[in-house]
């Protein structure tokens, strides 16, 4: 039977702003628990308001490791004003720009998981450029343009330890989903074609891959 988060964590996940459905969240949690067995940190790219972070944090707590989450907290393309995924409550009233960091901190506090998470506030390629430690899991759920999705993959996939997991969200093979999931889908294909990763599981738009080779 797959590992499951505590009822408190699941309630915090469901109460948080975000877009990941519960069944994909449970698959992410199971992958994080498995990867935590390597004794290495678990990292996600794309924090938003912390919906998936609470799952990684609970898994990290269970394994005695740290969850890391990378985001500039200004929102991705589809979350800007005028787009379908924009939430006016995430706009800083003084600056008039998105700032999801306060909502993220509230999510973690309410879940009681703050001590298990390190928030890396900055743009993914810049943070990746100064990162030099192996990771048990990398969860890619950042910007959905080819530029951003490829930068996340190129910056973080090389840090996945041997036997560790690369998890990619919003993988949609249908060309009709060009804006929401074709860039992650192309990154998923790139990871498989590299010879460095082998697919472990598919849960709707969530793909779990294991690091089994040297090439990226």
N, C-alpha and C positions, 0 to 999 in steps of 0.2 A: 504494500500500500504506500502511495506517495505521502511524503511529509506534508503536514498542514499547519498553517499559522495558528496562533492562539486566537480564541474568539475575540479578544480585545483588539488584536492586530487586524483581524479581518473587518471588524466594525470600523476601525480607524481608516482602513483602506476604502471601504465603501462610503464613508462620510467625506472623504477628501475630494477636492476638485480634481478632475482628470478624465481621461478617455479610455483607460484600459478596462475591459470587462472582467468580471470576477473569474471566469474560467481560465482566461489567459493569465491573470494574476496568480492563480493557484499553480499553473505550470511554471511561471517564473519563480515562484517561491520554492517549488520542488527542485528546480535547477540550482537555485542559490544554496539550498541546504546541501545538495550533493557537492557543489563546488567548494562550499565552506570546509569540507573534509580535507582539503589540501592545506588548510591552515594559512591561507593567503587572503588579502582583502578582496571584497566584492565591489565592483565599480559600475555605476550607471552613467550614461551620457544622456542628459535631458531630464531634469528634475521636475520642472513645472511647479506644481504645488505639493509634491511629495506623495502622491497616491501610490506609486510603485515603490518609492523609497521605504515606506513603512514595512513592506514585505521583505526587502533586502535587509533592512535593519533587524527585523525579527530573526531572519535566517543567520545574520552575522552574530547576533547575540547568542543564538543556539550553538554556533560553532566556535565562539570565543574569538572572532575576528572582527574587523571593522568594515562598515559599509561606507563607500565614498560616492559622492554624487556631484556631477559637473554640470553647471549651467550658468549662463550670464544673467538669467532671470529677467530678460527683456522680451521674452516671447519669440517663438519661431514665426515664420512667414504667415501661416494660416491663422495665427492668434492675434494678428494686428487689427486695429479698427477697420471695419468694413468687410471683414472676412467672417466666414461661418463659425469659426471656433473662437472668436473674440469674446472675452468676458469683461465687461466694464468694471467689475469689482476688482480686477487685477491692475487697474491703472492707478499710478501714484497721483493723488489729487493736486499736489504742488507742482510736480514736474510735467504732468500730462503724458507720461510714458509708462509702459507696462513695468511692473515690478512684482514678480511672484515670490520674492524672497520672504516677505512677511507671512504670506499664506503658508509657504513651506515650513517655516519655523513653528507656526501654530499647529500644523498637522503633526509634526514630530513631537511637540510638547504634549498634545492631547493623547498621543499614542504611548507616551512614556518611554520614547526610544532615543532621545537626544544624545545620550552618552555613547551610543553605538554608531553614530554617524559623523563623518567629516564632510562638510559642504565646501566644495571647491568652486568659488564664484569667479567665473571668467569664461572666455570662449574656449571651446573644446580643443582646437588645434594648439592654442598657446599653452594650455595646461599640459596637454600631451607632450609638447616639445620639451618640457622640463621634468617629465616623469621618467623614472629609471628603475622601477621595481616591478617584479612579476605580480600578476593578478590571478586569482582563482576564477573569476568571472568578469566578463565585460558585457554589459547590457546596453545595446545601441538603440536609443529612442529619442534622438535629437531632431535636427532640421530635416525636412523631407525633400530638399532639392538634391540633385546629384552632387553639387559642390559640397554641401554640408555632410551628406551621408557618406560620401567617399572620404572626406577629411576625417570624419569620426572613425571610420574603418582603418584608414592608413595610420592615424595617430595612436589608436588603442589596441587593435588586433595583435600587433607584434608583442604586446605585453602579456597576452594570455599565456599562462604557464602550460607546459606539457601536461595534457590530461584535463586542463581547465576548459571552461565553457565560454563560448561566444553566443550571446542571445540577441536576436534582431527582431524588433517589433514593427508592426505595420507593413508586413510583406504581402503585397497583393499582386499576383501574377497577371491579372486581367488588365489589359491596356486602358480600359475605361477608368481605372483608378490611377491614372498618371500622376495627379497632384498628390494624392494621399498615400500612395504606397508603391509606386513603380521605382523610385530611387532606392528605397530599402530592399526591394526585390532584386534590383541589379547588384546591390552590394552583397546580398545573400548568394547570388550566382557567382559573383567574383570570389567570395570566400570558399565556396565549394571547388571552383576551378583552380584555386591556388594550390591545392593539394595539402594545405595546412590543416583543413578542417573537414570533419565527417559529420553528417547530420545525425542527430540523436532523436529528435522528436519534432512534431508539427502540431500546434494547437491553434487552429484558425490562422491568424496573422502572425503568430509568434513562432519563431524558428530557434531551436536549440542545436548548436554545433559544438563538437568537441575538438580541441587542439590535438591533432594526431601526427602532424608533420612539421617540417622546418620552414617551408616556403610561405610567404605572405603575398 
